[in-house]
């Protein structure tokens, strides 16, 4: 048996096995979506809520966020705490102006320095948790658009035994949005769908920091960001991973009244830096999660590498073509169901373009994110 034959057999074997693993996982996620429901928690007295936001150089967005927060329809006690993280623009002045007009409702915490090696956002959130008093902590970002029903319907998700809620956010598009934004919206939606289905399977994979909620007791119980403070990213899913040994305490939220709109990256460079940042934290996940994500990465890696390996033996291209078709069918089933749940069916027409680029883009983002550096808020 020639070395080329051995290489072909080994390559196609790994590709085939990883394809089966990936397909099985996606089909499990597809099945999980059929059992999802919105929360129906009942309270004798509505719990107090503190909304936490870390902002840096957000003068273009912060006023809109404050206005949407002030319009919240939650009937319980709630307040808003915003940390200005060393902004060099007019963000802090805008915050102070709103705080003066709404004392007790809007609270501002000015951060002037960050310890060497510490994550600025994790430090900001930790200080906000310490300063606030709410029993439930809801988190979002300064560049998001919040529905007035966000607090009231997120609180309903805290049924007995649930301590952590992963919410949904989507990239808002309009008629002027370019192809990059549309494809980015599809890719982002795929992460939201996978993260939601993962939690439904008691398999925490990912969450998003711009729509997150947890009990204060949960944050204190996992000792906040202790042991992960030095990791620049991961104020959302690394916190979730700290409770991965008790996945039943974590819950997804599919209530449309809680969906948050955000902006996509206008340039490929901005998108590339963001995706590297997201990928950089995955090596700090729990062993179980790493095994699951590792299996997905191996499949994507061999699917991408087959583009070049097929030059040595065209039979590899045939095997890769079959694996890709299987991936497309499985992803299609899950993606369509996820789009219906998250009310984003208009994104379906961009599915195939994103599917073609999905594996190689993911592989490169992971490699550069884990092995290299990324830029974040300068």
N, C-alpha and C positions, 0 to 999 in steps of 0.2 A: 504494500500500500504506500503510495507516494506521500510526501509531506503535504502537498496541495490537497490530496484527498482527505487526509487526516484533519487538516485545517477546516476544510469545507464541512465535514461531518460534525466536528466540535462546534463550529460557529453556528450551524443551523440547529444543532441540538439545544444550545443555550438560547438561541432566538425562539425556538419553539416552546421550550419549557417556560421561559419568561412571558411569552405571549399567552400561554394557558393561564398562568398566574394572574396576569393583568386582566384578562377577559373574565375570569372567575370573580375577581374583586369588583369589577365594574358591574357585572350582573347582580352581585349581592347588593350593591348600592342602588341599582335600579329597583330591586325588590323592596328595599328599605323605604323608598319614597312612597310606596303604596300604603304604608302604615303611619305616616306622619300626621300630626294633629297640632292645633294651636293650644296654648295653655289655658286653663280654666281655674286658676287659683282663686280661692275665696278667703277673705280676711275679715275678722271682726273689726279691726281698725287698719286702715291702709298704712303700709310701712312708710317710713320717711326715706327720702331718696336724695342723694347728692350726685349731681352730674359733674364729671371731671373732664377737663379739656386742657391739653398742653398746646400752647401756641408759640410760634416763632416767626416773626416777620409776616404776619397775616393781615396787614391793614386792608388789603383788598377784599378779604372774606369775613373778617371777624364781626363786623356790624350786622351782616345778614344772619350769621349764626345766632347772635344775641337776640335779634328780633324774633327768629323762629323759636328760640327757647322760651322767650317770654310769652309766647302764644300757646304754650303747652296746656292741655286740658286736664291734667292730672289733679284730682281733688284732694289728694293727701299732701302732707308737708314735703316740700322739695326745695332745693337751692342749687345754684350753679357755682362751681369753683373753677377758675381758669388760672393756669400758671403761665405767666409771660416768661418764656425761656430766652432771656438776653436779647430780645428783639432790637434791631438797629433802625427800625422804621417807626411808624406812629402807632403801632399796635397797643403798647402800654397806655398811651394817653387815651385812646378810644375806650379801652377797658375801664380805666379809672372814671371816665365820664359816665359810662353806663352804671358803674357801681355806685356812684354818688346819687344817681337818679333812682336806683332800685336797691337801697340799703337792705342787707339781710338776704336778698334774693340772689344778687350777683356779687361774688366775692373774688378778689384778685390777689394772686400771690406772685410777687416779682422775684425771679431767680436771677441772681447776679453772677454766680460762678458754678462750675461743675467740677467735682474732684477728678483728678487725673485717672484716666482709664474707665470712668463710669459712663454709663449710657445716659445722655441728657434727658431723654424722654422718660426712662424708668425712674430717674431721680425726681423729675417733675411730678409724675404720678404718685410716687411714694409720699412726697411732701403734701400733695393734695389729699391723699387718703388720711394722713395724719391730721390735717387741718380741718377736714370736713367731719360731719357727725351723722350722716345718713346711714340707715341700716342697710340699704341697697345702694350700690355704686354703679352708675351707668356712665360709660365712656364713649366719646366720639372725638372727631377731629375738627379743627377750626375751619376747614375748607368744605364742610359738608352741609347739605340742606336737610333739615330735620322736620318730619311731619309733626303736626301738633299733637298727634295721638301716640307719639313714640314712647313717652314715659308710661302712660296709663296702660298701654297694651304690652309693653315689655314686663311690667310688674306682674301681669297676669300669668306670665310664664313661670314664675317662681312657685311652683307647686311644692308640697311637702317633699323634702329630700333633695330638691334641686338647688344647687348653690351657684352654678355658673351657666350663663346664657350666651350662646354665640349668635349674634344677630346677622342680618343680611344688609349688604350695601352693593350698589350697582353704579356703573359709570353712566352719567346722564348724557344723552346724545340729542342733537337737533339736526335740522336740515343742512347746517353748515359743517357738521362733523365730517372729518376726512376718513379715509380708509383705515389709517393707523388707529384712530379712536374706535371705530367700529370693531376691528379685529381685536383690539385691546379689551373692549367690553366683553367680547365672546370669551377670550382667554380668562379674564377675571371671573366671569360667570362660571366657568368650568371649575375654578378653585372653590367658589362658594358652594357649588353643587356637591363637589367631592367632600368638602368639610362638613356640610350639613348631613349628607348620607353617612359619613364616618361616625359622627356623634350618634346618629340613629342606630348604628350598629355597635355602640359602646366602644368605638375605635377612634379616639381623638386624633385628628390629623392636622387640621389647621383652623384658624379663625381670623377675624379681622379686627384690628384695634379701633376702627372708626364706628363700630356698632357692637359693643360688648357690655355685659352686665354681670356682676357677681355680688354675693353678700359680703359685707365687711368681714364677717366671721370666716369666710372662705379665704380672703386675702391674708388675714392674720394667721389662719390655720396652716397655710403653706409657707408662712414666713415671707410673704411678699415676693420681692425679686432677689431675695438672698441666694447667693451662689450663681446668679445669672446677671447681676448688675453690670458686669464688665462687658457683656455681649451687647453690641450697639443696637441691634434690632431684637424683636421678639417680646415686646411688652404685652402681646396678646397670646400667641400660641405657646410660648415658653412658659407662661403662667399656667396655661391649660395643661401642659405636659407635666407640671409638678403634681397634678392630681390624677394623672393617667391610671394610677392603681385603683382609682375609685370612679370609673367612667360613668356610673349611673347617676352621679351627682351633677353631671353636665348635660345640657339640653340645647337643641337647636331652636331657632325661632323662625317660623314661616308665616307669621301674621303680616299681611300686607301693610297694616297700619304702623309697622315698625321699620319698614324698609327705608334706608337712608341713601340719598343721592350724593355722589361725589364726582370729581373731575378726573379725567384721564390725563395721561402725559401727552403733551402736544408734540413732542419730538421723540425720535427713536432713541436718542441718547438718554433722555429722561426716563423712558421706559426701561432701557437696558440697565441703568443704575438701580432702579427700583427692583427689578427682578433679581439682580445680583444680591441686593440687600435681603430680599425675601429668602433666597436660597442659602445665604450665609449662615443662618441660624439652625438649619435642619440637622447639622451634625450634633447638636446639643439636645435632640429629642430623646425620648426613652428608647431602650433597645427594641421593644416591640414595634414602635412606630418606625424606627430606623429600618427594621427588617422589611416592613411593608413598603415604605418609600424606596428602599434599596432595590426591592424586586421590580418596582415600576421603573426606576432609573436604569437598571440593567436592560430591561426590554427596550426602553427608548434609546439607550446607548448602542445596542446591537442593531436596532432598526436604522439608526443614523449611520453607523459604521458600515452597514451593508451597501451603502451607496458606493463606497470605495472598495470594499472587499469583493464585490461582484465583478470587479475588473479582473481579478485573479481567476474567478470561476463564475460564469454567468448563472449557474444554478443557484447561487446565493441570492441573486436578484429575484428569481422565481419564488424562493422561500420567503424572502422579505416582502414581496408583493402580496403573497397570501396572508402573511402576518399583518400587513398594513390593512388589507381589506377586512380582516377579522376585527382589528382595532376600530376601524371606521364604523362598522356595524354596531359594535358594543357601545362605543361613545355616542353614536347617534341615538340609540335607545335611551340612554341615561340623560343625555343633553336635552332631548325633546321633553322628557318628563320633568326635568328640572326647570326648563323655561316656562312650562305651564304653571308650576308651583310658584315661581318667582315673577310671573306675569311679564315676561320679556320675550315673547314668542317672535317678535319682529327681528330678533338677532339671528334667527335660524338660517337666513340666507347667507350669512357669513361663516357658517359652520365649516364648509369644505376648505376655503382658503386657510382658515386657522388650523384645521386638522392636518393639512400638508406640512405646515411649519411647526406644529406643536412639539414633536419629538426632538428635532435638532435644536430648536430654540431653548427648550427645557434643559437639554444636556449641556449646552454651552453656558447657560445661566448658572447652573449648579456648579460646573467646573470653575468658572471664573469667580463665582460668589464665594465658594468654599476656599479656593486656593489664592484668590486675589483680593482686591480692595474695591470698595464702592464709595460713591459720593452721596451724602445725604444732608440737605439743608446747609451746605457749605460749612 
